Amino acid sequence: MTELDISQRKLKHLEACLRPEVAFSLQTSGFEKVAWPYHALPECDLEGISLETTFLGKTLQAPILIGAMTGGAEKAATINKHLAEAAQHLGLGMMLGSQRVMLERTEARGSFQVRSFAPDILLIGNLGAVQLLKGYGPDHLERAMDLVGADGLALHLNPLQEALQRGGDTTFSGLTARMQEVVTSVSRPIILKEVGHGLGKAVAREVSSIPFASLDVAGAGGTSWARVEELVHHGKILHPALCDLGIPTATALQEVREVLPDMPLIGSGGVYSGLEMAKALRLGARVVALARPLLPAALLSTQAVIDTLEGLIFELRISLFVGGFSSLAALYRAAAENPL
């Protein structure tokens, strides 16, 4: 693929993610099936509910990560700047888009380098796990983090996306053993994540001996990256049933938590409201992540991203209040003591 092809593909991904067709159509995230309590006598004050938490050793003012979105193109640099500045302003975390392009093309690095805009945030890098079978090793992961000043790195799994991508990487044999070898040799926290089709109990069992710092279930119900690929390459969805495969986010959280009860989980995939954030936390997530809901705002300005996130945080705080949870810690305790 030529340099121009790579940049064009990144832009086409962004353009596709603004289209409603990228959303799952045959299944939802499952949050609508999760009951949220309504407590008419909450015995707490809305203004006193703290949403502060810690994740991967850093303090967040709310249990929210700006999810992996983009990089490698000029427009991506603007988007990442707006997202990073919003994260810094609100005290949230941020995950970068896949950094492979910046490791292989020095001129693409600028779009990922957001530390100058967000010196204090939890910043998480991102690489495709399958690259570990194509020559990448601990040094590549450390370099990806060093180049952007990241506190940790996510390895993403995306077999369905790769299978529907023209020239995608579809050799996954031996990846579990390779991750075990590499992750144990890296000094900073490593997260395992999907891209929106879900991690379930089978994967949780397979990686249970690998020292991941967290798992991001990235369940079905939000953006289907299989649909994104088909829109990019064909202009339409050719295989709707395949594109809607996956484990709903609510189910993924329950399954992974059942297998790995002590693993800090990230709940992402179809999280569109503060109430859905609260439900993800009640299902056992430590933090939640969202990406596409922030994209339209990120194309506009930092303030637009801040406004969107503040609206979600407002909804999250009210959800705790009317649910009778006086703090985020109380919600964590309920999730631990009485799993859904």
C-alpha positions as CSV (number, residue, x, y, z in Angstrom):
1,M,0.0,0.0,0.0
2,T,1.4,3.4,-0.9
3,E,1.8,6.4,1.4
4,L,-1.2,8.1,-0.2
5,D,-3.3,4.9,0.1
6,I,-2.7,4.8,3.8
7,S,-3.7,8.4,4.4
8,Q,-6.7,8.0,2.2
9,R,-7.8,4.9,4.0
10,K,-7.6,6.6,7.4
11,L,-9.7,9.5,6.0
12,K,-12.2,7.0,4.5
13,H,-12.5,5.3,7.9
14,L,-13.4,8.7,9.5
15,E,-15.9,9.5,6.8
16,A,-17.5,6.0,7.2
17,C,-17.8,6.4,10.9
18,L,-20.0,9.5,10.4
19,R,-22.5,7.4,8.5
20,P,-25.4,5.7,10.4
21,E,-24.8,2.4,8.5
22,V,-21.7,1.6,10.6
23,A,-23.9,0.9,13.6
24,F,-25.1,-2.6,14.3
25,S,-28.5,-3.3,13.0
26,L,-29.2,-6.9,14.1
27,Q,-28.3,-6.6,17.7
28,T,-27.8,-4.1,20.5
29,S,-25.3,-3.6,23.3
30,G,-27.8,-5.3,25.7
31,F,-27.9,-2.4,28.1
32,E,-31.6,-2.0,27.6
33,K,-32.1,-5.4,29.3
34,V,-30.1,-4.3,32.4
35,A,-32.5,-2.9,35.0
36,W,-31.3,0.3,36.8
37,P,-32.7,0.8,40.3
38,Y,-34.8,3.9,41.0
39,H,-34.6,4.9,44.7
40,A,-37.0,7.7,45.7
41,L,-35.2,8.1,49.0
42,P,-31.5,8.1,48.0
43,E,-30.2,9.5,51.3
44,C,-27.4,11.3,49.5
45,D,-26.8,14.7,47.8
46,L,-26.4,14.9,44.1
47,E,-23.6,17.6,44.4
48,G,-21.7,15.4,46.8
49,I,-21.4,12.4,44.5
50,S,-17.8,12.0,43.5
51,L,-17.0,10.2,40.3
52,E,-13.2,10.2,40.9
53,T,-11.5,6.9,40.4
54,T,-8.1,5.4,39.7
55,F,-7.2,3.3,36.7
56,L,-3.8,1.9,35.7
57,G,-2.3,3.9,38.6
58,K,-3.6,7.3,37.5
59,T,-6.5,9.4,38.9
60,L,-9.5,10.1,36.7
61,Q,-12.1,12.7,37.6
62,A,-14.8,10.4,36.1
63,P,-14.5,6.7,35.1
64,I,-14.3,7.6,31.4
65,L,-11.8,7.0,28.6
66,I,-12.0,8.6,25.2
67,G,-11.8,5.5,23.1
68,A,-9.4,4.7,20.2
69,M,-10.4,6.7,17.1
70,T,-7.9,7.7,14.5
71,G,-4.4,8.8,13.5
72,G,-2.1,8.9,10.5
73,A,-3.8,11.7,8.5
74,E,-3.9,15.5,8.8
75,K,-7.6,15.6,9.9
76,A,-6.8,12.9,12.5
77,A,-4.2,15.3,14.1
78,T,-6.9,17.9,14.6
79,I,-9.4,15.4,16.0
80,N,-6.8,14.0,18.4
81,K,-5.8,17.5,19.5
82,H,-9.4,18.3,20.4
83,L,-9.9,15.0,22.2
84,A,-6.7,15.3,24.2
85,E,-7.5,18.9,25.2
86,A,-10.9,17.8,26.4
87,A,-9.5,14.9,28.3
88,Q,-7.0,17.3,30.0
89,H,-9.7,19.8,30.9
90,L,-12.0,17.2,32.4
91,G,-9.4,14.9,33.9
92,L,-10.3,11.8,31.8
93,G,-8.2,9.2,30.0
94,M,-7.6,8.7,26.3
95,M,-6.7,5.8,24.0
96,L,-5.0,6.5,20.7
97,G,-5.9,4.9,17.4
98,S,-3.7,2.2,16.0
99,Q,-0.1,3.3,15.9
100,R,1.3,0.9,13.4
101,V,1.3,3.6,10.7
102,M,3.4,5.9,12.9
103,L,5.9,3.1,13.6
104,E,6.3,2.5,9.9
105,R,6.1,6.1,8.6
106,T,7.8,8.8,10.6
107,E,5.8,11.5,8.9
108,A,2.6,10.1,10.4
109,R,3.8,10.5,14.0
110,G,2.6,14.1,14.5
111,S,-1.1,13.1,14.4
112,F,-0.6,10.8,17.4
113,Q,1.6,13.1,19.6
114,V,-0.9,14.7,21.9
115,R,1.1,15.0,25.2
116,S,1.8,18.7,24.7
117,F,-2.0,19.2,24.7
118,A,-2.6,16.8,27.6
119,P,0.4,16.5,29.9
120,D,-1.4,15.0,32.8
121,I,-3.9,12.5,31.4
122,L,-3.8,8.8,31.4
123,L,-2.7,8.1,27.8
124,I,-2.9,4.7,26.3
125,G,-1.2,3.7,23.0
126,N,-2.6,1.1,20.6
127,L,-1.3,-1.6,18.3
128,G,-2.8,-4.6,16.5
129,A,-2.1,-7.8,18.4
130,V,-1.7,-9.7,15.1
131,Q,1.4,-7.7,14.4
132,L,3.1,-9.7,17.1
133,L,3.1,-12.6,14.6
134,K,4.6,-10.4,11.9
135,G,7.8,-9.3,13.5
136,Y,6.7,-7.0,16.3
137,G,8.1,-7.6,19.8
138,P,8.5,-5.9,23.1
139,D,10.7,-3.2,21.6
140,H,8.0,-2.2,19.2
141,L,5.4,-1.9,22.0
142,E,7.9,0.1,24.2
143,R,8.7,2.4,21.2
144,A,5.1,3.0,20.4
145,M,4.6,4.2,24.0
146,D,7.8,6.2,24.1
147,L,7.1,8.1,20.9
148,V,3.8,9.5,22.4
149,G,4.6,9.5,26.1
150,A,1.9,6.8,26.8
151,D,1.3,5.3,30.2
152,G,0.3,2.0,28.7
153,L,-0.7,0.3,25.5
154,A,-3.7,-1.6,24.2
155,L,-3.3,-4.6,21.9
156,H,-6.4,-4.9,19.8
157,L,-8.0,-8.1,18.4
158,N,-10.1,-7.6,15.2
159,P,-10.4,-10.9,13.3
160,L,-13.7,-10.0,11.7
161,Q,-12.6,-6.6,10.6
162,E,-9.4,-8.1,9.1
163,A,-11.3,-10.9,7.3
164,L,-13.5,-8.3,5.6
165,Q,-10.6,-5.9,4.9
166,R,-9.0,-6.0,1.5
167,G,-5.5,-7.5,2.2
168,G,-6.3,-7.9,5.9
169,D,-4.1,-9.9,8.3
170,T,-5.9,-13.1,9.0
171,T,-3.2,-15.4,10.3
172,F,-3.9,-15.6,14.0
173,S,-2.4,-19.1,14.8
174,G,-0.1,-19.0,17.7
175,L,-1.1,-15.5,18.8
176,T,-2.0,-16.4,22.4
177,A,1.4,-17.9,23.1
178,R,3.1,-14.9,21.4
179,M,1.2,-12.5,23.5
180,Q,2.2,-14.4,26.6
181,E,5.9,-14.1,25.6
182,V,5.7,-10.4,24.7
183,V,3.5,-9.0,27.4
184,T,5.6,-10.4,30.2
185,S,8.6,-8.6,28.7
186,V,7.0,-5.1,28.6
187,S,7.5,-2.7,31.5
188,R,4.2,-0.7,31.3
189,P,0.6,-1.8,31.5
190,I,-0.8,-3.7,28.5
191,I,-4.5,-3.9,27.8
192,L,-6.2,-6.5,25.6
193,K,-9.2,-5.1,23.6
194,E,-11.5,-5.9,20.8
195,V,-12.5,-3.2,18.3
196,G,-16.3,-3.6,18.7
197,H,-17.3,-7.2,18.3
198,G,-16.7,-8.3,21.8
199,L,-14.4,-10.3,24.1
200,G,-16.2,-13.2,25.8
201,K,-15.6,-16.0,28.2
202,A,-13.6,-18.2,25.8
203,V,-11.0,-15.4,25.2
204,A,-11.0,-14.6,28.9
205,R,-10.0,-18.2,29.6
206,E,-7.4,-18.3,26.9
207,V,-5.6,-15.2,28.2
208,S,-6.1,-15.8,31.9
209,S,-2.4,-16.5,32.4
210,I,-1.2,-13.5,30.5
211,P,-0.4,-10.5,32.8
212,F,-2.7,-8.0,31.1
213,A,-3.4,-4.9,33.2
214,S,-7.0,-4.7,31.9
215,L,-9.4,-6.1,29.3
216,D,-11.6,-3.9,27.2
217,V,-14.5,-6.0,26.2
218,A,-15.5,-3.6,23.3
219,G,-18.7,-5.4,22.7
220,A,-21.2,-5.4,19.9
221,G,-24.0,-2.9,19.7
222,G,-22.1,0.3,18.8
223,T,-19.9,0.7,15.7
224,S,-19.2,-2.4,13.6
225,W,-15.7,-2.1,12.2
226,A,-16.7,-4.9,9.8
227,R,-19.4,-2.5,8.5
228,V,-16.8,0.3,8.3
229,E,-14.5,-1.8,6.1
230,E,-17.3,-2.8,3.8
231,L,-18.4,0.8,3.4
232,V,-14.8,1.9,2.8
233,H,-14.1,-0.7,0.1
234,H,-17.5,-1.2,-1.5
235,G,-19.6,1.8,-0.6
236,K,-22.3,-0.4,0.9
237,I,-22.8,-3.3,3.3
238,L,-22.4,-6.6,1.3
239,H,-22.6,-9.0,4.2
240,P,-24.9,-7.6,6.9
241,A,-25.2,-10.9,8.9
242,L,-21.4,-11.3,9.1
243,C,-20.9,-7.6,9.9
244,D,-23.3,-7.8,12.8
245,L,-21.6,-10.8,14.5
246,G,-20.4,-10.2,18.0
247,I,-21.0,-10.4,21.7
248,P,-23.2,-7.6,23.1
249,T,-21.4,-5.4,25.5
250,A,-23.5,-6.2,28.5
251,T,-23.0,-9.9,27.9
252,A,-19.3,-9.5,27.3
253,L,-18.9,-7.8,30.6
254,Q,-20.7,-10.5,32.5
255,E,-18.8,-13.3,30.7
256,V,-15.4,-11.9,31.2
257,R,-16.0,-10.9,34.8
258,E,-17.2,-14.5,35.5
259,V,-13.9,-15.9,34.3
260,L,-11.6,-13.1,35.6
261,P,-13.4,-11.6,38.6
262,D,-10.3,-9.5,39.7
263,M,-9.4,-8.1,36.3
264,P,-10.1,-4.4,35.8
265,L,-12.5,-4.2,32.9
266,I,-13.2,-1.4,30.4
267,G,-16.8,-1.4,29.2
268,S,-17.1,-0.1,25.7
269,G,-19.3,-0.7,22.6
270,G,-22.6,1.0,22.2
271,V,-22.2,3.3,25.2
272,Y,-24.2,6.4,24.3
273,S,-25.5,7.8,27.6
274,G,-24.6,8.4,31.2
275,L,-27.1,5.8,32.2
276,E,-25.5,3.2,29.9
277,M,-22.2,4.1,31.5
278,A,-23.7,3.5,34.9
279,K,-25.0,0.1,33.8
280,A,-21.6,-0.9,32.5
281,L,-20.1,0.0,35.8
282,R,-22.8,-2.0,37.6
283,L,-21.9,-5.0,35.4
284,G,-18.4,-4.8,36.6
285,A,-16.5,-2.4,34.5
286,R,-13.9,-0.2,36.3
287,V,-14.2,2.5,33.6
288,V,-16.1,3.0,30.4
289,A,-14.9,4.1,26.9
290,L,-16.6,5.7,24.0
291,A,-15.4,6.9,20.6
292,R,-17.8,7.4,17.8
293,P,-20.3,9.4,19.9
294,L,-17.5,12.0,20.3
295,L,-16.4,12.1,16.6
296,P,-18.8,14.8,15.3
297,A,-17.8,17.0,18.2
298,A,-14.1,16.3,17.7
299,L,-14.4,17.5,14.1
300,L,-15.6,20.9,15.4
301,S,-13.6,21.9,18.5
302,T,-12.3,21.1,21.9
303,Q,-15.2,22.9,23.5
304,A,-17.7,20.8,21.5
305,V,-16.0,17.6,22.9
306,I,-16.0,19.0,26.4
307,D,-19.7,19.9,26.1
308,T,-20.6,16.4,24.9
309,L,-18.6,14.7,27.7
310,E,-20.0,17.1,30.4
311,G,-23.5,16.1,29.3
312,L,-22.6,12.4,29.7
313,I,-21.0,13.0,33.1
314,F,-24.1,14.9,34.2
315,E,-26.3,11.9,33.2
316,L,-23.9,9.5,35.0
317,R,-24.0,11.4,38.2
318,I,-27.8,11.6,38.2
319,S,-28.0,7.9,37.5
320,L,-26.0,7.2,40.6
321,F,-28.1,9.7,42.6
322,V,-31.5,8.2,41.7
323,G,-30.1,4.7,42.0
324,G,-29.2,5.3,45.6
325,F,-25.4,5.2,45.2
326,S,-23.8,7.9,47.2
327,S,-20.4,7.5,45.4
328,L,-18.7,5.6,42.6
329,A,-17.1,3.5,45.3
330,A,-20.6,2.4,46.4
331,L,-21.5,1.4,42.9
332,Y,-18.2,-0.6,42.7
333,R,-19.1,-2.4,45.9
334,A,-22.6,-3.3,44.7
335,A,-21.0,-4.7,41.5
336,A,-18.5,-6.8,43.5
337,E,-20.9,-8.0,46.2
338,N,-24.0,-8.7,44.1
339,P,-22.9,-9.4,40.4
340,L,-25.6,-9.1,37.8
